[in-house]
Amino acid sequence: MLDNIGIIDMGSNSVRLILVKVNHDMSFRLMEEHKESIRLGDGFTENMTLKPHKIEAALKTMRMFKRLCDAQNVTKILAVATAAVRKAQNGIELIDRIKAETGIDMKVISGEEEAHLDFIAVSSSLSIKDALILDIGGGSFELIWMENRLKKESVSIPIGSIDFAEQFNVKDPLSKNEEQKILSFISNHLKSIPWLENAKNLPLIGVGGTLRNIGKIDMLRRKYPLDIIHGYEVPLSGFNFIYKEIKNLEISDKRSFPGLSSDRADIFIGSLALVKSIIDFTKSTSLIISGKGVREGLFYSFLKDKNIIIDNPLLLSLENTGKNMGLDMVHMFQVRKLTKRLFEDLKEIHKIHEDIDKIIDASTILHDSGIIINYYNHHRNSFFVILNSQVNGLTHRELVMSAYIASFHRKNKSYEDFETYKLLIDERDIEIIKIVSVLLRIAESLDKSMSSVVSDLYCEIEKDKVLIKISAKEYPELEINDAITAYSQFKKVFKRSMVII
């Protein structure tokens, strides 16, 4: 083990901790997470100081987090405080007391630094190139314009969900007048951001508890088949439905609204109004939820300081997942290479012109991941492992397709019913799954000994057959014999016989 790292984010609404184990090969795994909703930024005194009982709650939480870190042999703690502490006149006093009572050096970060950490978290865990990123906290909100995976512009506005609750009556149903006041208030702030006028017609990526809660509500409403918030896309029609429903509810009904966190119910509508205003102002094309924020931004920054390159979130995530599972990564990447060779050479007959590169990457690199459960029927286990391994950089559709492809890699059928995931995949996707799974099965067979004896291949397409010509260090009898077992599956899909020479 290289490090056990504790990462703490003290926000205006909650204090959160994650514990991450980092190994000598720089693979990493989330070991623990914890959240305390203390509402540190709720009700400053007249002279903008944190209230004594809120300070005590923060100190109690930090002492508890320090004990948890000690129990888990944490070697490094990265801790930051955001809007509530940076706004407070006595914020530094709290930081000093945290240091004195726990030994934790907590840094008060600026709004611009907070926005940058959000950008690092999103760009390191989603494969989207161009987007507008929104982080709503209790005491501020951040907007980041990402273009070609680079931070183009960013801003931090010192107003958050707690501020909306204090300035407007958001506990009761919103009257037309009250709704107009809050939307106008937000609109004036958005108009003051000079570059926002040019950041239009982009996906809106939402960071923070409010956005995650929007996603959870919509997932329940749609009976979504996956329990994965990161990368979840909320249909704009779904968001508008949630906004209209919740703005008309009494506080008691909000607390029992399916999916809405009860400790957020009294401040939720102000944040919903902010999301609605930004979607309308920038003509957002979609709303995508990020499960990664400031804490993950701190961790990815730590990795970058260790010279870990995160240009491709998916490959970083796949390699990390494979290492954590103890997979033979040389074999995994060889199977990926051979599958891609087959896919490219057979385009004339499979006629897949969509970009499915990420699907091939995930299904091939993790095709053996089910072995972590049991070797027998591991292809079936791989389906569940891939769906639940928290792979970053895939859409949910791509994740499901990758899991299905991996589940076919030893037999002609998957054990899972396509109907279960009909919200995510259609008939064309199922056709692609069946085609690519044949290619994966052949490629895996051609590295049966896991020794890369078949170094490369190319295909020749004839009227009634496909010749797969292999380059090998020695005659690969084991590999060819195993690949031939896919003959009937290949012929069914491609309407040609398969010959390996």
C-alpha positions in Angstrom: 0.0 0.0 0.0 1.2 3.5 -0.8 -1.4 5.6 0.9 -4.7 5.6 2.6 -6.1 9.1 1.9 -8.9 10.9 3.7 -10.6 13.7 1.8 -12.9 16.1 3.6 -15.1 18.8 2.1 -16.7 21.2 4.6 -19.6 22.8 2.8 -22.4 25.2 3.9 -24.9 22.4 4.1 -22.9 19.2 4.9 -19.5 17.9 5.8 -18.4 14.9 3.7 -15.5 12.4 4.0 -14.2 9.8 1.6 -11.4 7.3 2.3 -9.4 6.1 -0.7 -6.8 3.4 -0.7 -4.0 4.0 -3.1 -1.7 1.0 -4.0 2.0 1.0 -5.1 0.9 0.6 -8.8 -1.3 3.7 -8.3 -4.5 1.8 -8.5 -7.1 3.1 -6.1 -10.3 2.1 -4.4 -13.0 4.0 -2.4 -13.1 2.4 1.0 -15.5 4.5 3.0 -17.7 7.6 2.7 -19.5 9.6 5.3 -21.8 12.6 5.5 -23.0 14.9 8.3 -25.6 17.5 7.5 -24.8 20.3 10.0 -26.0 23.3 8.0 -22.9 25.3 8.9 -24.0 28.2 6.7 -27.6 28.3 8.1 -28.3 31.6 9.8 -25.2 33.7 10.1 -25.3 36.3 12.9 -25.9 39.9 12.0 -22.1 40.6 11.8 -21.6 37.5 9.4 -20.2 35.1 12.0 -20.9 31.4 12.3 -23.2 30.7 15.3 -21.5 29.0 18.3 -23.7 25.8 18.1 -22.8 25.4 14.4 -19.1 25.8 15.2 -19.5 23.1 17.9 -21.3 20.8 15.4 -18.5 21.3 12.9 -15.8 20.5 15.5 -17.7 17.4 16.7 -17.9 16.2 13.1 -14.2 16.8 12.4 -13.2 14.9 15.6 -15.4 12.0 14.5 -13.9 12.1 11.0 -10.4 12.1 12.5 -11.1 9.1 14.6 -12.4 7.3 11.6 -9.3 8.2 9.6 -7.1 7.0 12.4 -9.0 3.7 12.6 -8.5 3.2 8.9 -4.7 4.0 9.1 -5.1 7.1 6.9 -1.6 8.5 6.0 -2.7 11.7 4.4 -5.8 14.0 4.9 -6.8 16.5 2.3 -9.4 18.9 3.8 -11.0 22.0 2.4 -13.8 24.4 3.5 -15.9 26.3 1.0 -18.6 29.0 1.0 -19.8 29.1 4.6 -16.3 29.4 6.1 -14.9 31.8 3.5 -18.0 34.1 4.0 -17.8 34.0 7.8 -15.9 36.7 9.8 -14.8 34.0 12.2 -14.1 31.4 9.6 -10.3 31.3 10.4 -11.1 30.9 14.1 -12.9 27.6 13.2 -10.0 26.5 11.0 -7.6 27.2 13.9 -9.7 25.2 16.3 -9.9 22.3 13.9 -6.2 22.2 13.7 -5.7 22.5 17.5 -8.3 19.8 18.3 -7.7 17.3 15.5 -4.4 18.1 13.9 -6.1 18.5 10.5 -4.9 21.3 8.3 -8.0 22.5 6.6 -7.7 25.0 3.8 -10.3 27.6 3.0 -10.6 27.6 -0.8 -11.8 30.4 -2.9 -14.9 30.1 -5.2 -12.5 30.0 -8.2 -10.6 27.1 -6.6 -13.9 25.3 -5.9 -14.9 25.7 -9.5 -11.6 24.3 -10.6 -11.9 21.2 -8.4 -15.4 20.7 -9.9 -13.9 20.9 -13.4 -11.1 18.4 -12.5 -13.7 16.0 -11.1 -16.0 16.1 -14.1 -13.3 16.1 -16.8 -11.6 13.2 -15.1 -14.7 11.0 -14.8 -17.0 11.8 -17.8 -16.1 11.5 -21.5 -18.0 14.6 -22.5 -15.9 17.2 -24.4 -18.1 20.3 -24.3 -20.4 21.2 -21.4 -21.5 23.8 -18.9 -20.9 22.5 -15.3 -23.0 23.7 -12.4 -22.3 23.0 -8.7 -24.9 24.2 -6.3 -23.8 24.3 -2.7 -25.5 25.7 0.4 -23.6 29.0 0.2 -22.6 29.4 -3.4 -23.0 28.1 -6.9 -20.2 27.6 -9.5 -20.5 27.6 -13.3 -17.7 26.2 -15.5 -17.6 26.3 -19.2 -15.7 23.3 -20.5 -14.7 23.3 -24.2 -12.8 20.4 -25.7 -12.2 19.1 -22.1 -10.4 22.3 -21.1 -11.7 24.9 -18.7 -12.6 27.9 -20.8 -14.3 30.1 -18.2 -15.6 29.8 -14.7 -17.3 31.8 -12.0 -18.4 31.4 -8.4 -21.5 33.3 -7.2 -21.8 33.6 -3.4 -25.5 32.5 -3.3 -26.6 28.9 -2.6 -29.5 26.8 -1.5 -29.4 28.0 2.1 -29.3 31.7 0.9 -32.4 31.1 -1.3 -34.2 29.6 1.7 -33.4 32.6 3.8 -34.3 35.3 1.2 -37.4 33.7 -0.1 -40.3 31.7 1.2 -39.4 28.3 -0.2 -40.9 26.1 2.5 -44.5 26.6 1.4 -45.9 26.2 -2.1 -44.5 28.9 -4.3 -47.0 31.6 -5.2 -46.8 33.0 -8.7 -45.5 36.2 -7.2 -42.8 34.5 -5.1 -41.8 32.3 -8.1 -41.4 35.4 -10.2 -39.3 37.1 -7.6 -36.8 34.2 -7.2 -36.5 33.6 -11.0 -35.9 37.3 -11.6 -33.3 37.4 -8.8 -31.5 34.5 -10.4 -31.8 35.9 -13.9 -30.1 39.1 -12.9 -27.2 37.2 -11.5 -26.9 35.1 -14.7 -27.0 38.2 -16.9 -24.0 39.6 -14.9 -21.8 36.7 -16.1 -20.4 38.1 -19.4 -19.3 34.8 -21.0 -22.5 32.9 -20.2 -24.3 34.3 -23.3 -21.8 32.3 -25.4 -22.0 29.0 -23.5 -25.3 28.0 -25.0 -26.8 24.8 -26.5 -24.6 22.6 -24.3 -25.2 19.7 -22.0 -25.6 20.9 -18.4 -23.6 18.7 -16.0 -24.8 19.0 -12.4 -22.6 18.6 -9.4 -23.6 18.5 -5.7 -26.3 17.1 -3.5 -29.1 19.1 -5.0 -28.4 17.8 -8.5 -27.9 14.2 -7.3 -31.2 14.5 -5.5 -32.9 15.6 -8.8 -31.4 12.6 -10.5 -32.6 10.2 -7.7 -36.2 11.6 -7.9 -36.3 11.1 -11.7 -34.8 7.6 -11.5 -37.6 6.5 -9.1 -40.2 8.2 -11.2 -39.1 6.4 -14.4 -38.4 3.1 -12.6 -34.9 3.3 -13.9 -33.1 -0.2 -14.1 -29.7 1.0 -12.8 -28.9 2.4 -9.4 -26.0 4.6 -10.7 -26.3 8.4 -10.3 -23.0 9.3 -12.0 -23.6 10.0 -15.6 -27.4 9.7 -15.3 -29.2 11.8 -17.8 -32.4 13.5 -16.6 -34.8 14.2 -19.5 -35.6 17.9 -19.6 -39.2 17.0 -19.6 -38.6 15.0 -16.4 -36.8 17.9 -14.8 -39.7 20.3 -15.7 -42.2 17.7 -14.2 -40.2 17.6 -10.9 -40.0 21.4 -10.7 -43.7 21.9 -11.3 -44.6 19.1 -8.8 -42.4 20.3 -5.9 -43.0 24.0 -6.2 -46.7 23.4 -5.4 -46.1 21.2 -2.3 -46.3 22.0 1.4 -43.1 21.3 3.4 -44.6 18.2 5.0 -45.4 16.8 1.5 -41.9 17.7 0.3 -40.4 15.7 3.1 -42.2 12.6 2.0 -41.8 13.2 -1.8 -40.3 10.0 -3.3 -36.6 10.3 -3.7 -36.3 13.8 -2.1 -33.9 13.8 0.9 -35.9 14.9 4.0 -33.0 17.0 5.2 -33.0 18.9 1.9 -36.7 19.4 1.5 -36.9 22.9 3.1 -34.3 24.4 0.8 -34.8 22.3 -2.4 -37.1 24.5 -4.5 -34.6 27.4 -4.5 -32.0 25.2 -6.1 -34.6 23.8 -8.5 -35.4 27.4 -9.6 -31.7 28.0 -10.2 -31.3 24.9 -12.4 -34.5 25.8 -14.3 -33.2 29.4 -14.9 -29.8 28.1 -16.2 -31.4 25.5 -18.5 -33.7 28.2 -19.9 -31.0 30.9 -20.1 -28.4 28.7 -21.9 -30.9 26.5 -23.8 -29.2 23.4 -22.4 -29.6 20.3 -24.5 -29.6 17.9 -21.6 -29.1 17.6 -17.8 -26.5 15.1 -16.8 -25.7 14.3 -13.1 -22.2 14.0 -11.9 -21.6 11.9 -8.8 -18.1 13.5 -8.6 -17.4 16.9 -7.1 -14.9 18.8 -4.9 -13.7 15.7 -3.0 -13.0 13.8 -6.2 -11.4 16.9 -7.7 -9.0 16.9 -4.8 -8.2 13.2 -5.3 -7.7 13.5 -9.1 -5.4 16.5 -8.4 -3.4 14.2 -6.0 -3.1 11.7 -8.8 -1.9 14.3 -11.3 0.7 15.4 -8.7 1.9 11.7 -8.9 2.2 12.1 -12.7 -0.9 10.0 -13.4 -2.3 11.2 -16.8 -6.1 11.4 -16.9 -6.6 12.4 -20.6 -9.0 9.4 -21.1 -11.3 8.9 -18.1 -12.6 5.6 -19.4 -9.2 4.0 -19.9 -8.0 5.2 -16.5 -11.1 3.7 -14.9 -10.9 0.4 -16.8 -7.2 -0.1 -16.0 -7.9 0.8 -12.3 -10.8 -1.6 -12.1 -8.8 -4.4 -13.8 -5.9 -3.9 -11.4 -8.2 -3.9 -8.4 -9.7 -7.2 -9.5 -6.3 -8.8 -10.2 -7.0 -9.3 -13.9 -4.2 -10.1 -16.3 -4.0 -6.7 -18.0 -1.7 -7.9 -20.8 -4.3 -10.5 -21.8 -7.1 -7.9 -21.5 -5.4 -5.4 -23.8 -4.4 -8.2 -26.2 -8.1 -9.2 -26.5 -9.0 -5.6 -27.0 -6.5 -5.3 -29.8 -7.7 -8.4 -31.6 -11.4 -7.5 -31.2 -10.7 -4.1 -32.7 -8.8 -5.7 -35.6 -11.8 -7.9 -36.4 -14.2 -5.1 -36.0 -12.4 -2.8 -38.4 -11.7 -5.5 -41.0 -15.3 -6.7 -41.0 -17.0 -3.3 -41.3 -18.1 -4.1 -44.9 -20.4 -6.9 -43.6 -21.4 -5.9 -40.1 -22.3 -2.4 -41.2 -21.9 -0.8 -37.8 -21.0 2.9 -38.5 -21.8 4.2 -35.0 -18.9 5.1 -32.8 -18.8 2.2 -30.3 -15.1 2.4 -29.5 -15.7 2.9 -25.8 -18.1 0.0 -25.7 -15.4 -2.2 -27.2 -12.8 -0.9 -24.8 -15.0 -1.7 -21.7 -16.4 -5.1 -22.8 -13.0 -6.4 -23.9 -10.9 -5.1 -21.0 -13.4 -6.3 -18.4 -14.7 -9.4 -20.1 -13.1 -11.6 -17.5 -14.1 -9.5 -14.5 -16.6 -12.1 -13.3 -13.7 -14.3 -12.3 -13.5 -12.2 -9.1 -16.7 -14.0 -8.0 -16.2 -17.5 -9.5 -14.5 -18.9 -12.6 -17.4 -21.1 -13.6 -19.9 -19.1 -15.5 -17.7 -16.1 -15.1 -19.0 -14.6 -18.3 -22.4 -14.4 -16.6 -20.8 -12.9 -13.5 -19.0 -10.3 -15.7 -22.4 -8.9 -16.6 -23.2 -7.9 -13.0 -19.6 -6.9 -12.1 -19.4 -4.5 -15.0 -22.8 -2.9 -14.2 -21.7 -2.4 -10.5 -18.0 -1.6 -10.8 -18.5 2.2 -11.1 -16.7 2.5 -14.4 -16.3 6.2 -15.4 -16.4 7.5 -18.9 -19.3 5.5 -20.2 -22.9 6.6 -20.7 -25.4 4.2 -19.0 -26.4 2.9 -22.4 -22.7 2.1 -23.2 -22.3 0.5 -19.8 -25.2 -1.8 -20.3 -24.1 -2.8 -23.8 -20.6 -3.5 -22.6 -22.0 -5.8 -19.8 -24.1 -7.7 -22.3 -21.2 -8.2 -24.8 -19.0 -9.5 -22.0 -21.7 -11.9 -20.9 -21.7 -13.5 -24.3 -18.0 -14.1 -24.6 -18.0 -17.8 -23.8 -21.5 -19.0 -24.9 -24.0 -18.1 -27.5 -26.5 -16.4 -25.2 -26.6 -14.0 -22.3 -28.5 -15.1 -19.2 -30.0 -11.6 -18.8 -33.3 -10.4 -20.4 -32.9 -7.5 -22.8 -36.4 -6.3 -21.7 -35.0 -5.3 -18.2 -33.0 -2.5 -19.8 -35.4 -1.3 -22.5 -35.2 2.2 -21.1 -31.5 2.2 -22.2 -31.1 0.0 -25.2 -33.2 -0.6 -28.4 -33.3 -3.2 -31.2 -30.3 -1.7 -33.0 -28.2 -1.8 -29.8 -29.1 -5.4 -29.3 -28.0 -6.2 -32.9 -24.7 -4.4 -32.2 -24.3 -6.4 -28.9 -24.7 -9.7 -30.8 -22.2 -8.7 -33.5 -19.5 -7.5 -31.2 -19.9 -10.4 -28.8 -19.0 -12.8 -31.6 -15.8 -10.8 -32.3 -14.9 -10.7 -28.6 -15.4 -14.5 -28.3 -13.1 -15.1 -31.2 -10.5 -12.6 -30.0 -10.5 -14.1 -26.5 -10.0 -17.6 -27.9 -7.1 -16.4 -30.0 -5.3 -15.5 -26.7 -6.5 -18.6 -24.9 -3.1 -19.2 -23.4 -2.8 -15.5 -22.3 0.7 -15.4 -23.9 -0.1 -13.3 -26.9 1.0 -16.1 -29.2 -1.3 -14.7 -31.8 0.3 -11.3 -32.2 -2.0 -9.9 -34.9 -4.6 -10.8 -37.6 -6.4 -9.5 -40.6 -9.5 -10.6 -42.4 -10.4 -11.3 -46.1 -14.1 -11.2 -46.9 -15.3 -13.6 -49.6 -18.8 -14.2 -50.9 -19.5 -17.2 -48.7 -16.7 -17.1 -46.1 -14.3 -14.9 -44.1 -10.7 -15.8 -43.9 -9.1 -14.8 -40.6 -5.3 -14.8 -41.2 -3.3 -14.8 -38.1 0.3 -13.9 -37.3 1.8 -16.1 -34.6 5.1 -16.8 -32.9 4.4 -20.5 -33.2 1.4 -22.6 -34.5 -1.4 -21.7 -32.0 -3.3 -25.0 -32.0 -5.0 -24.4 -28.7 -6.1 -20.9 -29.7 -7.5 -22.0 -33.1 -9.3 -25.0 -31.7 -11.0 -22.8 -29.1 -11.9 -20.1 -31.7 -13.5 -22.7 -33.9 -16.2 -23.2 -31.2 -17.6 -19.8 -32.3 -18.2 -21.1 -35.8 -21.9 -21.5 -35.7 -22.4 -18.2 -33.8 -20.2 -16.4 -36.4 -22.2 -17.9 -39.4 -25.5 -17.0 -37.8 -24.5 -13.3 -37.4 -22.4 -12.8 -40.5 -24.1 -15.2 -42.9 -20.7 -16.6 -43.9 -18.5 -19.4 -42.7 -15.3 -18.6 -40.8 -11.9 -20.0 -41.7 -8.8 -19.4 -39.5 -5.5 -19.8 -41.2 
